[in-house]
Amino acid sequence: MTDHYFSADPSVPFERETFTCSVWGHELTLVSGSGVFSRGHLDHATGVLFRETEPPVQGRFLDLGCGYGVIGLAIAAAVPLASVTAIDVNDRAIALANENARAMGVAGRFVACRPEQVPTGDEYDEIWSNPPIRIGKEALHDLLLTWLPRLAPGGRAVMVVGKNLGADSLQRWLGDQGWPTARLASAKGFRILETRRA
């Protein structure tokens, strides 16, 4: 069976690859690896997300589907008072995200773990995500309906989704589920969606 970046324990040999990217005025040196989404570079969608948004202000953040941690680590670097929880089902991704946090000196404010390790009552001011669209529509809907209720009152989720991967239908679906969602930006074939907790 072919491994995917959303496999819990990819079987491909684990090879690390370091790269540097600039996000919100901060230079980030990150280690990615085989069997983890976007090895060796900042993926196009997340690059659009960063270019089309401003860094958030202080608060508690969830990086949903964190991979090697780039979104949550960018928030930790840009927001000195941020507390970031990053979740993924890929154990390699979690290990890399925590290694990157230690290397950046933000491990006291950033932790990556599996979803089931997040304490039940934890809430977040903001959820940021390049969501794993390719897990399939039903699984994606379940994922969002699991984590959006973790938003604190007045909180928001910011997501980047490819137009050709169903961004507009996802926006409508979220609204139909009682999660009002607006398009913050549209660039290079991607939508930046903002979902608010009423």
N, C-alpha and C positions, 0 to 999 in steps of 0.2 A: 504493500500500500504506500502511496506517495505521502510524505510528510508535508504538513502545512505549518505556517507560522503560528497557527492557533492550535497545534498539537501540544498536549501537556508535556511530552518528553520526546522531542524530535530525535530520530535515530541517526541522522547524518552526523559525521564527525564534527566536533565542536572546534571551530577556528575563529579566534577573535580578530576583529578588524577595527582600527581606530580611525576616526575622521574628526574634522573640526567644522563647525558651522557657526554663523553669527545670527543670534536671535534677540530682537528687541534691544540691540546695542551691546549685547554680551556675547563674548566669544566662548563657545562651549566645545570642549574636547571630550568626545564620547567614544566608548568602546561598544561596538555592535558585534554580531557573530552569526555564524551559520545556523540555520534553523530558526532564526528570528527575523521578523519583518524588517525589510529595508536595510539589509546588511551593507555597511560601508558608506552610506550616504543618507542625507536627509531626504525622505521621500517627498515627491512633488506635492501631494495633497497637504502634508503638514507644513511644508514651506509656504504654500498659499495661505494656510491658516495663520501663520505668524505674520506674514506680510500684510494681511488684511485686518489685523486686530491690534489693539493696544494691550500691553500687559495689564493683568487685573490688579486690583488693590489688595490689601491684606485680607486674610481669611483662611478658611479651611477648604482645601481643594481635593477633588478626586480626578485622577488621570485614569480614564476608563479604557482598558485595552492598551496598556502603557508601552508594550514592546520593551526596548532597552531604556526607556524612560524619558525620551527627549522632551515631551510636552511638560510633564511634571517637573523635570529638572530645569527647564527654561523658566517656569513659574518660580521655582525656588531661587533661581539666580536673580530674577528681576524683582522679586517681592520679598524683601528681607524678613517680613513678619508672616510669611506664608507657612502653613502647615499642609504638607502634601501626602496623600495616600495614593499609591499607584497600584492598580490591579491588572493581572493578566492570568491566563490559564497555562501559559508556557513557562515552565520552570527555568529554562535558560534565560528568557527575557527578564524574569524577576531577579535572577542572580546578577545579570549585567546591569540592570537598573540600580540595584543596591551598590554594586561596585562603583558605578559612575557617581552615585551620590557621595560615597566616601571620598573618591578622588577629587570631587568638587568642593568638599568640605561642608556639605549640606545634609549629611546623614542624620543630624539631630532634628531636621525638619521635613525629611522625606523618607518614606518607607514604602517599598514595593512588596506585595504579597499576593497570594491567591485570593480570589473573591470570598471564599468561605472563611478566611482568616480575619476578615473585617468585623469588628464588634457590631452586633446587631443594631444597637441604638445610635451609631455614629451618623451624624448629618454633615452636610457640606454646603458652603456658601455658593460654590461653583463646581460644576463638572466640566472638564475639558476632554475632548476626544476626537481622534480620527477613527471612527468606529469600524469594527471588522465586518464590513458589508458582506464579504464573501462567505461568511458562515451561513448565509441564507436568510431570507426575509423573516421567517417564523422565529428563528433563533435570535435574530437581531431585535425583533419586537419584544421578545421575552427579556433580553438583556436590558433594553431601555426601560421597560416597565418594572424591572427589578430595581434599577438604580436611580431613576428620576425621582421616585418617592423619598430618596435619601436627601434631596435638596431641602435646605432649611427654608422657612417661610421667606418669600421674596428672593429666593436663590434663582440661579440660572444655569443652564447647560449651553456650552458653545461647542459645536461640532462642524467638521468639514466633511462634505459628502460630494462625490462626483455627480455631476448632472446626469451622465450616462449610466450611473449606478443607482438612479432612483431618488435623487435628492428631493425633487419636487413632490413626488408621491409620499416620501417619508415625512416631509413637512406637513402635508395634508393629513396624513394618518395620525401624527402626533397631536394635531389640533383636534381631530375627531375623538381622541382618547382623553381630552381634557387638559392637554399640555400645549397652550398657545405658543406657536413657533413662528418666528419672523426670519426673513432672510437679511442678514447683516451686510453681506457682500456677495458678489459673483465675479469670479476671475478664473481665467484659464481652464474653463470647463468644470469648475468646482463652485459649490454653494457653501457659504458660512451661515449656519443656522443657529439661532438663539432661541432656546426653549425656556420659558419662564414658569416658575411655580407660582400659582395664583395666591 
